[in-house]
Amino acid sequence: MRPWRSAEIIAVGSELLTPHRLDTNSLFLTERLNDLGIDLRGKTVVGDRRADLADRLRAALARVDLVITTGGLGPTDDDVTREVVSEVLELPLSEEPRILEGIRVRFVQRGLDMPAINRRQAAVPRGAVVLPNVNGTAPGLLIEWQDRLVVLLPGPPAEMRPMMDHVDAFLRARLPAARIRRRILRVFDRTESHVEEIAQPIYSTWQDRDLPINTTILASSGVIELHLSARGEDVDALDRALDEAVKTLAAALAPAVVSVDGRNLEAIVGDALRGRGWRIAVAESCTAGLMLARLTEVPGSSAWVEGGIVAYANDVKIRQLGVPEAMLTTHGAVSEPVALAMASGVRQRLGTDVGVGITGIAGPAGGTPEKPVGTVVIAVTDGRREDVMTFRFQGDRQTIRARSVSAALDRLRRLLT
């Protein structure tokens, strides 16, 4: 039997090609496949056209050992996955009485008669293993075809996720014990090209090892992430190799490294605040609550986050934060004195140990030659120490706001650690 070591995911549904619906199933499936040591080679989103799905399926079967489809298993005419797979694999469909009866029972339990169109969901390609659906009417299917494996899962996450447990058990019983292990190293205040210039000569040598390590560099909101992965049967050996690789990269990229254990900036800040027993308050102008949102994405953040004040208008800065009107007149709202007054004001008003102030010009309008769009001032204070800095960020409004929050989290990290 050919080991199923490579996979592709095909998400089926024309709604996934619109801006109104995201394919979140692939993220879940990627993690489950990686835990099994299966390398995901590609993800595809395809609409409900039979010919398009057939093309994608044939192409995937030519490239990888395992193909997982999600969606297109419902009862309506645009649910085409079952029929297309039957056609491509040349496995005829036949109605399975036990599936049909199970669907009838689900409708009866709701006090309804089963519509005739639901009979389609009882059609099974020859030789397929039926995967029970505890939360819906569409059963999944698992098909061993030649030396490939094809798995059909429903689209709704509540139906797909429990069904993947059956697929997981099937694969674990048949695959060698290889696993994929990962590490994430995060760098701030460096461009992607600067990080690559330092890191590439190091990680380029790792492919020649007995235990190769793959490295990917990603950029997001001013934070550069280096993702390291290795696959093998000896988990301890994988961990040792990855830990040594992270140590080497961290030494080369210091002091810009903010995390070597996968934690993001908000988690690092949260751990530092919790360790001190401190609480934080945030005053935001141009970011309008985005920093508070980032902080509270961390589970348990209620232990260290007190709250915040969004102070767009100068009048709010004066009344709610105690920023002197004369300071605003003299220096302007986007200035280091005002940012520091905002940080001090929110700290005092909410009675916290540390305060953060963010003020800036996110654009697209509002800039001047002295303070162009992208000018952002960030201040952090714990009542004894004060840190204030002016930044010049590039990009559109969304990018400037996101980078401002990351910079504020980093200034806070520096004060706390």
Legacy VTK file of the C-alpha trace (Angstrom):
# vtk DataFile Version 3.0
C-alpha trace
ASCII
DATASET POLYDATA
POINTS 417 float
0.000 0.000 0.000
1.307 3.433 -0.917
1.740 5.640 2.170
-0.499 8.710 2.081
2.101 11.391 2.751
0.880 14.300 0.633
-2.551 15.885 0.449
-4.677 18.553 -1.185
-7.914 20.098 0.025
-10.673 21.112 -2.376
-13.324 23.382 -0.856
-16.496 23.208 -2.960
-19.100 25.957 -3.097
-19.713 29.018 -5.230
-20.409 31.019 -2.063
-16.713 30.605 -1.148
-15.807 32.616 -4.248
-17.621 35.675 -2.917
-16.439 38.142 -0.254
-19.221 36.971 2.079
-18.000 33.488 3.041
-14.528 32.243 4.023
-13.130 28.737 3.742
-12.291 28.121 7.407
-12.475 24.333 7.072
-9.094 24.165 5.351
-7.336 25.668 8.374
-8.781 22.994 10.648
-7.948 20.205 8.208
-4.407 21.476 7.713
-3.697 21.193 11.420
-5.157 17.689 11.603
-3.174 16.523 8.580
0.066 17.991 9.889
-0.454 16.199 13.196
-0.501 12.975 11.190
2.738 13.855 9.404
0.909 14.447 6.117
2.265 17.307 4.020
-0.428 19.577 2.619
0.612 20.535 -0.917
-2.298 22.733 -1.913
-5.730 24.183 -1.196
-8.294 24.957 -3.870
-11.654 26.721 -3.773
-13.949 25.796 -6.660
-17.523 26.701 -7.472
-20.463 24.394 -8.079
-19.764 23.754 -11.783
-19.271 20.039 -12.414
-16.581 20.478 -15.066
-14.509 22.778 -12.852
-14.627 20.404 -9.903
-13.764 17.443 -12.112
-10.709 19.284 -13.459
-9.493 20.164 -9.973
-10.032 16.645 -8.712
-8.152 15.012 -11.600
-5.263 17.443 -11.175
-5.052 16.793 -7.436
-5.119 13.016 -7.905
-2.167 13.339 -10.283
-0.135 15.219 -7.672
-0.866 13.839 -4.222
-1.839 10.706 -2.324
-4.816 12.071 -0.395
-7.559 14.411 -1.577
-10.132 15.821 0.848
-13.174 17.689 -0.426
-15.455 19.784 1.771
-18.938 20.850 0.744
-21.273 19.931 -2.072
-22.874 16.958 -0.304
-26.307 18.501 0.264
-29.603 17.556 -1.430
-29.913 20.379 -3.977
-28.903 20.533 -7.647
-25.831 22.642 -6.904
-24.451 19.971 -4.538
-22.352 18.154 -7.121
-19.391 16.677 -5.240
-20.754 13.156 -4.851
-21.665 12.809 -8.530
-18.411 14.342 -9.798
-16.266 12.053 -7.650
-18.266 9.059 -8.890
-17.647 10.145 -12.466
-13.925 10.906 -12.121
-13.151 7.695 -10.214
-15.514 5.685 -12.454
-17.314 4.249 -9.440
-21.104 4.029 -9.994
-23.498 5.368 -7.387
-26.101 3.242 -5.645
-28.631 4.119 -2.980
-27.782 2.892 0.515
-31.006 2.003 2.386
-29.512 2.505 5.853
-28.443 6.050 4.999
-31.850 6.826 3.533
-33.599 5.548 6.639
-31.313 7.593 8.869
-32.202 10.740 6.935
-35.930 9.922 7.218
-35.589 9.499 10.976
-33.878 12.893 11.367
-36.816 14.573 9.651
-39.382 12.610 11.668
-37.671 13.669 14.893
-38.282 17.261 13.821
-41.923 16.523 13.031
-41.340 16.749 9.255
-41.631 14.537 6.206
-38.413 13.946 4.289
-38.376 15.829 0.958
-37.772 13.578 -2.028
-34.622 15.486 -2.997
-32.862 14.205 0.135
-32.648 10.743 -1.474
-29.560 12.071 -3.305
-27.681 12.080 -0.024
-28.078 8.310 0.291
-26.140 7.676 -2.946
-22.766 6.004 -2.354
-19.961 5.287 -4.860
-19.112 1.600 -5.102
-16.712 0.494 -2.360
-16.916 3.718 -0.334
-16.825 3.712 3.442
-19.680 5.789 4.882
-18.741 8.314 7.566
-21.621 9.037 9.971
-22.854 12.606 10.334
-24.039 13.223 13.895
-25.105 16.809 13.202
-26.656 16.715 9.737
-28.145 14.674 6.915
-25.111 14.483 4.599
-22.908 11.455 5.345
-19.240 11.663 4.503
-17.451 9.180 2.277
-13.996 7.620 2.320
-12.811 5.963 -0.887
-9.625 3.971 -1.459
-9.000 4.326 -5.179
-5.994 2.712 -6.817
-3.150 3.925 -4.563
-4.944 7.110 -3.572
-7.404 8.050 -0.853
-10.347 10.384 -1.506
-12.388 11.746 1.401
-15.652 13.647 1.010
-16.705 15.794 3.970
-19.705 18.134 4.388
-19.193 21.893 4.348
-20.742 23.053 7.649
-17.935 23.009 10.253
-20.207 21.532 12.928
-20.751 18.518 10.662
-17.260 18.289 9.171
-15.167 18.436 12.356
-16.648 15.430 14.210
-16.494 13.438 10.969
-12.768 14.155 10.650
-12.254 12.134 13.838
-13.218 8.993 11.878
-10.823 9.919 9.077
-8.077 10.580 11.622
-8.547 7.142 13.199
-8.540 5.473 9.758
-5.267 7.171 8.793
-3.509 6.575 12.113
-4.199 2.862 11.828
-2.515 2.699 8.428
0.276 5.281 8.464
3.789 5.017 9.880
4.398 7.015 13.039
5.961 10.030 11.291
4.986 13.430 12.637
5.477 17.050 11.649
6.813 19.354 14.369
6.817 23.145 14.092
8.289 26.257 15.649
7.465 29.936 15.133
9.956 32.723 15.753
8.648 36.308 15.678
10.652 39.437 14.875
9.543 43.063 15.166
10.929 46.328 13.808
12.672 44.681 10.851
11.540 44.425 7.244
10.985 41.068 5.608
13.964 41.619 3.312
16.251 42.491 6.231
15.227 39.338 8.068
15.703 37.252 4.924
19.155 38.717 4.354
20.281 37.489 7.769
18.293 34.261 8.005
18.652 32.812 4.487
22.382 31.937 4.726
21.552 30.041 7.921
18.419 28.122 6.967
19.618 27.351 3.427
22.037 24.783 4.907
19.316 22.886 6.770
18.046 20.983 3.725
21.319 19.066 3.500
20.953 17.553 6.975
19.907 14.014 7.795
16.861 15.693 9.333
15.894 18.535 6.949
14.219 21.651 8.338
11.928 23.732 6.146
11.689 27.486 6.726
9.055 29.977 5.592
9.083 33.734 6.229
5.785 35.634 6.573
5.050 39.313 7.218
1.968 40.653 9.021
1.344 44.085 10.593
5.032 44.817 11.020
5.759 41.442 12.615
7.948 39.016 10.656
7.346 35.339 11.360
9.779 32.517 10.628
7.970 29.183 10.497
10.203 26.142 10.912
9.041 22.568 10.367
10.565 19.098 10.280
9.100 15.647 9.737
10.201 12.283 11.079
9.359 9.389 13.373
11.558 10.395 16.325
9.680 13.281 17.940
12.454 13.944 20.456
15.003 14.259 17.656
12.679 16.615 15.775
12.268 18.816 18.834
16.019 18.954 19.491
16.769 19.898 15.901
14.100 22.594 15.817
15.095 24.035 19.180
18.706 24.320 18.027
17.597 25.939 14.756
15.467 28.499 16.615
18.366 29.248 18.956
20.699 29.887 16.003
18.248 32.194 14.237
17.390 34.069 17.426
21.054 34.785 18.093
21.543 36.094 14.553
18.426 38.293 14.637
18.756 39.642 18.193
17.629 42.061 19.585
14.675 42.256 17.186
13.358 38.833 18.242
10.264 39.130 20.416
9.253 35.462 20.653
10.875 32.072 20.053
8.009 29.970 21.379
5.212 30.952 19.014
3.592 33.539 21.277
2.409 36.730 19.588
2.946 40.221 20.972
-0.362 40.394 22.803
0.283 37.058 24.527
3.773 38.170 25.587
2.367 41.403 26.995
-0.422 39.513 28.749
2.009 37.101 30.372
4.193 40.001 31.561
1.228 41.867 33.049
-0.110 38.750 34.728
3.327 37.958 36.126
3.491 41.374 37.768
-0.126 41.329 38.867
-0.703 44.519 36.856
-3.696 45.826 34.951
-3.668 47.981 31.820
-5.796 50.726 30.287
-5.501 52.101 26.760
-6.354 55.486 25.246
-6.702 55.311 21.465
-7.309 57.932 18.835
-6.390 56.756 15.326
-6.649 53.050 16.211
-10.136 53.431 17.707
-10.053 50.425 20.027
-7.996 48.068 17.870
-5.288 47.698 20.514
-7.829 46.798 23.170
-9.268 44.262 20.730
-5.824 42.705 20.225
-5.180 42.522 23.962
-8.513 40.847 24.644
-8.010 38.207 21.950
-5.820 36.440 24.502
-7.825 33.959 26.615
-7.969 35.071 30.236
-7.195 38.692 29.379
-9.810 39.904 31.860
-7.134 39.260 34.504
-4.994 42.127 33.208
-7.132 44.318 30.927
-9.158 47.002 32.696
-10.556 48.879 29.704
-9.962 51.791 27.391
-11.141 55.126 26.048
-11.488 55.916 22.354
-10.724 59.638 22.107
-10.997 60.753 18.496
-12.183 64.294 19.164
-9.969 66.758 21.026
-12.872 67.500 23.348
-12.906 63.853 24.447
-9.162 63.961 25.045
-9.695 67.001 27.270
-12.795 65.833 29.183
-12.149 62.103 29.480
-8.361 61.942 29.622
-7.415 65.281 31.126
-5.226 66.380 28.225
-4.628 70.147 28.680
-6.283 72.236 25.977
-3.185 74.431 25.789
-1.088 71.343 25.000
-3.350 70.450 22.094
-3.191 74.030 20.796
0.571 74.249 21.085
1.665 70.798 19.933
-1.325 69.390 18.067
-3.247 66.203 18.745
-0.583 64.084 17.027
2.411 64.848 19.206
4.532 63.243 21.873
3.264 65.443 24.731
-0.354 64.616 23.874
0.302 60.871 23.504
1.999 60.823 26.898
-0.836 62.842 28.455
-3.320 60.341 27.005
-1.384 57.394 28.475
-1.124 59.076 31.884
-4.746 60.201 31.776
-6.235 56.802 31.007
-4.024 55.190 33.635
-5.230 57.631 36.277
-8.876 57.665 35.206
-9.189 53.848 35.191
-6.862 53.305 38.139
-4.445 50.893 36.452
-0.759 50.126 36.801
0.146 50.950 33.216
-1.379 53.164 30.517
-0.929 53.386 26.752
-1.702 56.347 24.490
-1.923 56.167 20.682
-2.562 59.157 18.435
-1.853 59.558 14.746
-2.931 60.179 11.159
-4.116 56.998 9.478
-5.277 58.740 6.299
-6.037 58.833 3.531
-6.502 62.555 4.323
-5.349 64.738 7.185
-1.602 64.751 6.626
0.643 67.802 6.406
4.268 68.244 5.263
5.345 68.257 8.919
3.059 65.368 9.902
2.295 63.258 6.835
-0.194 60.414 6.706
1.315 57.529 8.657
2.614 59.697 11.495
1.728 57.897 14.724
2.837 58.676 18.271
2.791 55.976 20.948
3.337 56.467 24.671
3.542 53.970 27.533
3.831 54.751 31.234
3.669 52.922 34.538
3.695 56.125 36.591
7.451 56.005 37.156
8.792 55.297 33.685
7.683 56.928 30.475
8.314 55.764 26.931
7.141 57.852 23.965
8.083 57.503 20.309
6.990 58.901 16.939
6.656 56.516 13.986
6.232 57.016 10.238
4.293 54.093 8.848
3.670 53.405 5.157
0.583 51.860 3.601
-3.163 52.335 3.470
-5.389 53.239 6.405
-5.897 49.645 7.524
-2.165 48.869 7.359
-1.185 51.977 9.297
-3.677 51.224 12.049
-2.594 47.575 12.309
1.093 48.483 12.417
0.376 51.128 15.037
-1.137 48.513 17.334
1.810 46.164 16.823
4.244 48.985 17.580
2.315 49.911 20.727
2.380 46.307 21.907
6.111 46.175 21.297
6.762 49.400 23.247
4.670 47.956 26.065
6.637 44.693 25.898
9.897 46.593 26.218
8.654 48.448 29.296
7.428 45.262 30.979
10.245 42.828 30.187
LINES 1 418
417 0 1 2 3 4 5 6 7 8 9 10 11 12 13 14 15 16 17 18 19 20 21 22 23 24 25 26 27 28 29 30 31 32 33 34 35 36 37 38 39 40 41 42 43 44 45 46 47 48 49 50 51 52 53 54 55 56 57 58 59 60 61 62 63 64 65 66 67 68 69 70 71 72 73 74 75 76 77 78 79 80 81 82 83 84 85 86 87 88 89 90 91 92 93 94 95 96 97 98 99 100 101 102 103 104 105 106 107 108 109 110 111 112 113 114 115 116 117 118 119 120 121 122 123 124 125 126 127 128 129 130 131 132 133 134 135 136 137 138 139 140 141 142 143 144 145 146 147 148 149 150 151 152 153 154 155 156 157 158 159 160 161 162 163 164 165 166 167 168 169 170 171 172 173 174 175 176 177 178 179 180 181 182 183 184 185 186 187 188 189 190 191 192 193 194 195 196 197 198 199 200 201 202 203 204 205 206 207 208 209 210 211 212 213 214 215 216 217 218 219 220 221 222 223 224 225 226 227 228 229 230 231 232 233 234 235 236 237 238 239 240 241 242 243 244 245 246 247 248 249 250 251 252 253 254 255 256 257 258 259 260 261 262 263 264 265 266 267 268 269 270 271 272 273 274 275 276 277 278 279 280 281 282 283 284 285 286 287 288 289 290 291 292 293 294 295 296 297 298 299 300 301 302 303 304 305 306 307 308 309 310 311 312 313 314 315 316 317 318 319 320 321 322 323 324 325 326 327 328 329 330 331 332 333 334 335 336 337 338 339 340 341 342 343 344 345 346 347 348 349 350 351 352 353 354 355 356 357 358 359 360 361 362 363 364 365 366 367 368 369 370 371 372 373 374 375 376 377 378 379 380 381 382 383 384 385 386 387 388 389 390 391 392 393 394 395 396 397 398 399 400 401 402 403 404 405 406 407 408 409 410 411 412 413 414 415 416
